[in-house]
């Protein structure tokens, strides 16, 4: 029995083995790699390596793959109320024919999944702003991170923006409030190797971020961050490795979690890119909880 899967814009640039792991929850990495090697899984009718990057409209064919042992993940569709739709529309910074720019609020996911129900894509798919098309996610922003976020209005724009992000032609600036006084130079770059795991396989990735300390005192640091590479949780991991985790980070935390610091103090402040020689720059005002933390820590913006 042959099963086919069409790749949409959301997964452009993702490795084929990671795509399959995402769609077949219980499928071990070893089974996927073996199936790719022996041709039970093909991409556009050809055998490919597990590291092959997917493109929009690619066709994955599963030949005699042991699907009966797998559980296909079905994303939970979120049906937003008119109030929720209006609340999120109010955070739009820019709305043109090709994309919207949103000041994403902390605590809401970009896309739905097995663990998150409320998400921006399902919300805006019901908005009149997208009545003639559907919203396309073109980059990532953690659920607990607030700030500038782009959503494409059509497939050509989604493909273009996805390419710009992949080629590092989109320049992002974040701001964060960290525990403790960071004592390194006021400006510079953080370069190190970050470790993550795929099942039991250890993966080491180089990461680089430009930084500037905006203000600091004995117990806190206000820092600006410009990631060069795009590793998962890169900024949070790098600050944790420095011994100065971001306030409110429940996962990468080098300090005791305080009950009143549950919100992550990481904000996507600015984004810059160029399309057809036209330059775009968008900034998002930090949320109230971020501004209140700056005041509480006696830090200046």
KAURHU-V526930 format. One record per residue. N is the residue number from 1. RES is the residue in one small letter. SS is DSSP state (a for helix, b for strand, c for the rest). PHI is phi in degrees with one decimal (none if undefined). OMEGA is omega in whole degrees, -180 to 180 (999 if undefined). Layout:
n = {N,N}
res = {RES,RES}
ss = {SS,SS}
phi = {PHI,PHI}
omega = {OMEGA,OMEGA}
This chain:
n = {1,2,3,4,5,6,7,8,9,10,11,12,13,14,15,16,17,18,19,20,21,22,23,24,25,26,27,28,29,30,31,32,33,34,35,36,37,38,39,40,41,42,43,44,45,46,47,48,49,50,51,52,53,54,55,56,57,58,59,60,61,62,63,64,65,66,67,68,69,70,71,72,73,74,75,76,77,78,79,80,81,82,83,84,85,86,87,88,89,90,91,92,93,94,95,96,97,98,99,100,101,102,103,104,105,106,107,108,109,110,111,112,113,114,115,116,117,118,119,120,121,122,123,124,125,126,127,128,129,130,131,132,133,134,135,136,137,138,139,140,141,142,143,144,145,146,147,148,149,150,151,152,153,154,155,156,157,158,159,160,161,162,163,164,165,166,167,168,169,170,171,172,173,174,175,176,177,178,179,180,181,182,183,184,185,186,187,188,189,190,191,192,193,194,195,196,197,198,199,200,201,202,203,204,205,206,207,208,209,210,211,212,213,214,215,216,217,218,219,220,221,222,223,224,225,226,227,228,229,230,231,232,233,234,235,236,237,238,239,240,241,242,243,244,245,246,247,248,249,250,251,252,253,254,255,256,257,258,259,260,261,262,263,264,265,266,267,268,269,270,271,272,273,274,275,276,277,278,279,280,281,282,283,284,285,286,287,288,289,290,291,292,293,294,295,296,297,298,299,300,301}
res = {x,x,x,x,x,x,x,x,x,x,x,x,x,x,x,x,x,x,x,x,x,x,x,x,x,x,x,x,x,x,x,x,x,x,x,x,x,x,x,x,x,x,x,x,x,x,x,x,x,x,x,x,x,x,x,x,x,x,x,x,x,x,x,x,x,x,x,x,x,x,x,x,x,x,x,x,x,x,x,x,x,x,x,x,x,x,x,x,x,x,x,x,x,x,x,x,x,x,x,x,x,x,x,x,x,x,x,x,x,x,x,x,x,x,x,x,x,x,x,x,x,x,x,x,x,x,x,x,x,x,x,x,x,x,x,x,x,x,x,x,x,x,x,x,x,x,x,x,x,x,x,x,x,x,x,x,x,x,x,x,x,x,x,x,x,x,x,x,x,x,x,x,x,x,x,x,x,x,x,x,x,x,x,x,x,x,x,x,x,x,x,x,x,x,x,x,x,x,x,x,x,x,x,x,x,x,x,x,x,x,x,x,x,x,x,x,x,x,x,x,x,x,x,x,x,x,x,x,x,x,x,x,x,x,x,x,x,x,x,x,x,x,x,x,x,x,x,x,x,x,x,x,x,x,x,x,x,x,x,x,x,x,x,x,x,x,x,x,x,x,x,x,x,x,x,x,x,x,x,x,x,x,x,x,x,x,x,x,x,x,x,x,x,x,x,x,x,x,x,x,x}
ss = {c,b,b,b,b,b,c,c,a,a,a,c,c,c,b,a,a,a,a,a,a,a,a,b,c,c,c,c,a,a,a,a,a,a,a,a,a,c,c,c,b,b,b,c,c,b,c,c,c,c,c,c,b,c,c,c,c,c,b,b,b,b,b,c,c,c,a,a,a,c,c,b,c,c,c,c,c,c,c,c,c,a,a,a,a,a,a,a,a,c,c,b,b,b,b,c,c,c,b,b,b,b,b,b,c,c,c,c,b,c,c,c,c,c,c,c,c,c,b,a,a,a,a,a,a,c,c,a,a,a,c,c,c,c,c,b,b,c,c,c,c,c,c,c,c,b,b,b,b,b,b,b,c,c,a,a,a,a,a,a,a,a,a,a,a,a,c,c,c,c,b,b,b,b,b,b,b,b,b,c,c,c,c,c,c,c,b,b,b,b,b,b,b,b,b,b,b,b,c,c,b,b,b,b,b,b,b,b,b,b,b,b,b,b,b,b,c,c,c,b,b,b,b,b,b,b,b,c,c,c,c,c,c,a,a,a,a,a,a,a,a,c,c,c,c,b,c,c,c,c,c,c,c,c,c,c,c,c,c,c,c,c,c,c,c,b,b,b,b,b,b,b,b,b,b,c,c,b,b,b,b,b,b,c,c,c,c,a,a,a,a,a,a,a,a,a,c,c,c,c,c}
phi = {none,-107.6,-120.9,-119.2,-131.6,-90.4,-91.0,-97.0,-58.7,-58.4,-105.6,-59.4,92.8,-83.8,-63.6,-63.8,-68.3,-69.2,-59.7,-67.6,-64.3,-71.8,-90.3,-122.7,-56.3,-98.0,-76.6,-70.2,-57.5,-61.6,-67.4,-63.8,-63.6,-63.5,-66.8,-69.1,-64.4,-92.1,86.3,-72.1,-122.3,-124.8,-116.7,52.3,70.8,-125.5,-73.2,-136.3,-79.6,-65.7,-88.3,-61.1,-85.3,-83.2,-124.9,-57.1,74.7,-61.7,-117.2,-99.1,-112.8,-108.5,-103.0,54.8,-74.1,-77.0,-64.5,-61.9,-91.9,-103.4,-115.6,-76.2,-73.1,-110.0,-65.5,-76.9,-78.9,-101.8,-104.8,-75.1,-79.2,-60.5,-65.4,-64.9,-60.7,-63.8,-58.3,-77.0,-62.8,-66.8,-95.1,-74.8,-92.8,-140.7,-140.5,-127.7,-68.8,-110.2,-160.3,-117.2,-119.0,-119.4,-90.1,-60.4,-89.0,-65.3,95.6,-123.2,-78.5,-75.5,-127.4,-76.4,-163.8,-73.7,-107.0,-120.9,-103.8,-69.2,-153.8,-67.4,-63.5,-67.0,-65.0,-76.5,-66.8,-98.7,-83.2,-64.6,-61.8,-113.8,-66.2,-97.4,-159.2,-122.6,-73.4,-118.4,-80.8,-117.5,-157.7,-112.6,-152.9,-55.5,-52.9,-87.0,-93.5,-100.0,119.1,-58.8,-145.6,-102.2,-132.1,-78.7,-99.0,-150.4,-63.9,-58.3,-67.2,-61.4,-64.2,-63.9,-65.0,-59.9,-63.9,-61.0,-64.4,-66.0,-86.7,60.7,-100.6,-112.0,-107.3,-111.6,-124.5,-113.1,-126.9,-146.6,-114.3,-111.7,-69.2,78.6,-92.4,-77.5,-105.5,-75.5,-54.7,-65.6,-135.4,161.9,-131.6,-105.2,-123.8,-161.5,-101.5,-106.2,-107.0,-139.8,-127.3,-109.7,59.0,-100.5,-80.4,-85.6,-122.4,-110.3,-127.2,-74.7,-138.7,-140.9,-142.2,-83.0,-137.7,-146.4,-79.3,-86.8,-167.0,-162.3,-147.9,-63.7,-120.2,-150.3,-136.3,-104.2,-130.8,-102.6,-132.4,-125.3,-69.8,-92.9,-91.0,-126.3,-77.1,-62.5,57.6,-55.5,-64.0,-64.8,-66.8,-65.0,-69.6,-61.7,-65.1,-75.5,88.6,-135.1,-63.2,-70.6,-58.1,90.6,-77.0,-85.4,-101.7,-106.4,-127.8,-99.6,-129.4,-64.2,-67.7,-98.2,-59.0,-91.3,-121.0,-83.1,-88.4,-71.1,-90.7,-130.9,-134.5,-79.2,-85.7,-146.8,-140.6,-132.8,-161.3,-133.9,-127.1,49.5,70.6,-94.5,-90.5,-121.4,-136.7,-129.9,-124.5,-121.5,-63.1,-59.5,-68.7,-58.6,-64.7,-72.3,-64.1,-65.5,-68.0,-57.8,-65.0,-62.5,-91.5,57.3,-114.1,-102.0,-96.6}
omega = {-179,177,180,178,174,-179,178,-173,-177,-174,177,-180,180,175,-177,-180,178,176,-179,177,-180,-176,178,-167,-174,-178,180,179,-178,180,180,-179,178,-179,176,-178,-176,174,175,173,-180,177,-178,176,-179,172,-179,177,-180,-178,-179,-180,-180,175,179,179,171,179,177,179,179,-179,178,176,-172,-178,-178,179,-174,175,180,-179,174,-179,-180,179,179,180,-174,175,177,180,180,178,-179,179,-179,175,-180,-180,179,179,-177,179,178,-175,-172,-178,169,174,-172,168,-176,178,179,176,179,-179,176,-180,178,179,-178,-177,-178,179,-180,-177,-174,-177,178,179,-177,175,178,-179,177,178,-179,-177,-179,179,179,179,179,175,-176,175,-174,170,-177,-179,-175,179,178,170,-172,179,-178,172,-179,-179,-178,-174,179,179,178,179,-180,-179,178,178,179,178,-177,-180,180,177,174,-173,-174,176,178,170,-177,174,-174,172,171,179,178,-171,176,-180,-177,177,177,179,175,179,176,177,179,-177,171,-177,172,-167,179,-178,179,-180,180,-178,176,-179,179,179,170,-179,171,177,-176,178,178,174,-174,-174,-177,177,175,-170,175,-173,177,-177,175,173,-177,179,180,180,-173,-176,-179,179,-177,178,175,180,176,-176,-178,-177,179,179,179,179,-177,-176,180,-170,180,179,176,179,179,-176,-177,-180,-176,180,-177,-178,177,-174,175,-169,-174,176,-179,175,-178,176,-179,177,176,-178,177,174,180,177,180,177,178,-179,-176,-178,178,180,179,178,176,179,-178,-179,179,179,-178,179,999}
